[in-house]
């Protein structure tokens, strides 16, 4: 009588948590603390060439910051797919106010 093989064990699923910011991940380089101020312009290609080059050099040796940029790009990509017109005007205005108080440029419409 042939022997039956035992079913393969399923690999345990890894729990995925939201990605921490570079500072939360323990990266303490000066560039890590400043990266948040540069994200939008970097992802949009609007940083001066020298600043973009310095940021890219930092990303080349800082995995937490590189991961942060990747997740930020994905968020921006998803946000661009959501038309501004679908947001009720009152909510849209509150969001614009919230962002502008924090110095975040709002480019909609």
Order of alpha helices (4+ residues) and beta strands (2+ residues): alpha-alpha-alpha-alpha
